Amino acid sequence: MPATKTWEKTRLGNLVRHKSGRYYARAFAGGKEVWKSLKTSHYGVTEAKLAEFMREHRERVSGNGNGDSNRCLSSTHPLSFRSRAQRNAFDYCCDWLALLDQ
């Protein structure tokens, strides 16, 4: 008995369709794959949501380009962290501090 495919490729490279019919966006950041459900099964709606996700993803990855990123320290700072887990914990704390400052 042949196995059923869970994921189906689409015409768009960053878009895959689950066997349930839902569409998911895929992108890469820092060598890591990022997935996001587009919460629709309609291809026309998916194209617009994918474009929006990719725009937001590029902004997050590039860090706005004007030096006003959400990070407390840049990766070139002497106090930058060695492991991804430490960076994620630090970013989490920075996000909370930014919320408290509002």
Protein Blocks (a to p, Z undefined) as FASTA:
>chain_A
ZZddfbdcdfblkbccdfkopacddddeehiacdddehiabfklmmmmmmmmmmmmmmmm
nnnonopafbfbdfkbmkbcfbfklmmmmmmmmmmmmmmmZZ
